[in-house]
Structure formats: C-alpha cells, structure tokens
Amino acid sequence: ESELTVSLMPSMPPELPIAVDAGSPSWAAQACDQLRTWNFARLRVPDIQVALLQDLYSAMRDVSRNDEAKRELVIPPDEAEDLDNRSGYVRSSYREMFGLNSASSRSKAPHVPEALRLLECAQAVSDMCERLCEAALRSLA
C-alpha cells in the first residue's frame, strides 16, 4: 500500500496525521475529519491503486526521455492559458509537467506508444481520484 496526500494548504505541517486506509468502509468520513482538522487528508490506497500510480510515474518517465512523445503531447500555445480545460505536456523555463483535465478531449490520439501509454495511465489515475473524491463528497453531504 502507498499513501496519497490531498492538501488544501500550500505546505505540509511538521507533524502529520495518520494515513486513512482507503480500503476501510469508513475511510471517507475519516478523511473528511482530517480535512476539517488539518486542511488536508492522507490516504493509504489499496495495492491495485498503487499500481495505477506506479504505472503513471513510469509512463511519465518514458515520455520525459522521448522528445517525439513530448512533441505529440504538447499543449498548443493558444490553449496554454486555459488551465481548466487544457490537457497535455507543458514545458517552461523552470519545469516540465503533464496536465490532465478530465473535461478536456484531445483532438487526436497520439501515435507514439509512450505518449499513448501516458494518456491511458493518466486517465486511469484521474478516474481513480474522481471516484475517491466523489465518495468523500458524499460523506460530507
């Protein structure tokens, strides 16, 4: 199992709360309690979800080593400022990142295998996070 931290604050406090086991039936309520107390929640996700995260990191590593894959995924300049709708590879003078907005749909699928794998892995992690967030929101309601 691994831990996933969801934060609503810019920096982490020196003493962290115990990670909530996301496999527990009451995890959402426990995570919401942590959010109220700490402004963030630490989750320990099941192994199947850890595998999704590891696949995503592996795919990003592969893309970072492949210039053709990065070119296929780059966000067009006219979409760069549309933070809520853009999806793709972002290169700036101080960092490189891949941003995925689940509401976005790319106009064409990439042909480079590393780029395609990254999109598939990113979508799987996005779906997982959305399910976790929906469960936490239901607990808050």
C-alpha positions in Angstrom: 0.0 0.0 0.0 1.0 3.6 -0.5 -0.1 6.9 0.8 -1.8 9.7 -1.2 -2.0 13.2 0.3 -4.8 15.6 -0.7 -4.0 19.1 0.5 -5.8 22.4 0.7 -2.8 24.2 2.0 0.5 25.3 0.5 2.9 23.5 2.8 2.7 20.4 5.0 2.9 20.8 8.8 5.9 19.1 10.6 3.6 16.6 12.3 1.3 14.6 10.0 -1.9 12.8 10.9 -2.1 9.0 10.5 -3.0 8.0 7.0 -6.6 6.8 6.5 -6.9 3.4 5.0 -8.9 4.0 1.8 -9.9 0.3 1.8 -11.9 0.8 5.1 -15.7 1.2 4.8 -15.5 4.4 6.9 -12.4 5.9 5.1 -14.4 8.8 3.5 -15.7 10.0 6.9 -12.3 9.7 8.5 -10.7 11.6 5.5 -13.3 14.4 5.9 -12.5 14.6 9.6 -8.8 15.1 8.7 -9.7 17.7 6.1 -11.7 19.7 8.7 -8.9 19.4 11.3 -5.7 19.7 9.1 -7.0 21.1 5.8 -5.6 18.0 4.1 -6.1 14.3 4.3 -3.6 11.4 4.0 -4.9 8.3 2.3 -3.3 4.8 2.2 -4.6 3.4 -1.0 -5.0 -0.3 -1.9 -2.3 -2.1 -3.9 -4.4 -2.0 -7.1 -4.5 1.8 -6.9 -0.8 1.9 -6.0 -0.1 0.0 -9.3 -2.1 2.7 -11.2 0.1 5.4 -9.7 3.3 3.5 -10.3 2.3 3.0 -14.0 1.6 6.7 -14.3 5.1 7.6 -13.0 6.7 5.0 -15.2 4.8 6.3 -18.3 5.8 9.9 -17.5 9.4 8.8 -17.1 9.2 7.2 -20.6 7.7 10.3 -22.1 10.3 12.6 -20.5 13.0 10.6 -22.3 11.3 10.7 -25.7 11.2 14.1 -27.5 8.8 12.8 -30.1 6.3 11.8 -27.4 6.6 15.2 -25.7 6.0 17.0 -29.1 2.9 14.9 -29.6 1.5 15.8 -26.2 2.5 19.4 -26.0 -0.3 21.9 -25.3 -0.8 24.3 -28.3 0.1 27.9 -27.4 -3.5 29.1 -27.9 -4.6 26.7 -25.2 -1.8 27.3 -22.7 -3.6 29.8 -20.5 -6.9 27.8 -20.4 -5.9 25.9 -17.2 -9.3 24.4 -16.6 -9.6 22.8 -20.0 -6.2 22.0 -21.3 -4.6 18.6 -21.3 -1.1 17.7 -22.3 2.6 18.3 -21.9 3.8 21.7 -20.5 7.4 22.8 -20.8 8.5 26.0 -19.2 11.9 27.5 -18.3 11.7 26.2 -14.7 9.8 22.8 -15.0 8.2 20.2 -17.2 4.8 18.7 -16.4 1.9 16.8 -17.8 -1.5 18.3 -17.0 -4.7 16.3 -17.4 -8.2 17.9 -17.3 -10.8 15.1 -17.5 -13.3 17.5 -19.0 -10.9 18.0 -22.0 -10.7 15.8 -25.0 -7.7 15.9 -27.2 -8.4 16.4 -30.9 -6.4 13.4 -31.9 -4.8 10.4 -30.3 -1.0 10.3 -30.2 0.8 7.8 -32.4 4.0 7.4 -30.3 3.5 4.5 -27.9 4.9 6.3 -24.9 2.6 9.2 -25.4 -0.4 7.0 -25.8 0.5 5.0 -22.7 0.9 8.2 -20.6 -2.6 9.3 -21.7 -4.1 5.9 -20.8 -2.3 5.9 -17.4 -3.2 9.5 -16.6 -6.9 8.8 -17.4 -6.9 5.7 -15.1 -5.4 7.7 -12.2 -7.8 10.6 -12.9 -10.8 8.2 -12.8 -9.5 6.7 -9.5 -9.1 10.2 -7.9 -12.5 11.2 -9.1 -14.1 8.1 -7.5 -12.3 8.8 -4.2 -13.4 12.5 -4.3 -17.0 11.6 -5.0 -17.0 9.2 -2.1 -15.6 11.9 0.2 -18.1 14.5 -1.1 -21.0 12.1 -0.4 -19.6 11.7 3.2 -19.5 15.5 3.6 -23.1 15.9 2.4 
